[in-house]
């Protein structure tokens, strides 16, 4: 973890691969107050899905949305979580700045912390690649 899931209306003409890369690049550079990386590079996952079915607002125009859900494990300070959210929001806004001026859309980014997971299995050979 962290895992970032992006859901969006298919009426958005944007490079979602680039957005995924932008958000991964932001998350793997976040540091805590002591300068240590906040999130494991090998555990970072970003994926995007167009909504097959959707309704936005009153439906009278071709509205669009982008919903970004960031899921992190517990253990980070409130200020670190806010800084992460602010940095990710800035990246999303930058990626959609031009489109936002041309199209009516809503963008939501939420950071969820999973403190009480019932079950959390992991099997990965990625983590050792990024450990020093």
Beta strands, then each sheet from edge to edge (+ up, - down):
strand 1: 3-9
strand 2: 45-51
strand 3: 64-73
strand 4: 105-114
sheet 1: 2+ 1+ 3- 4-
end
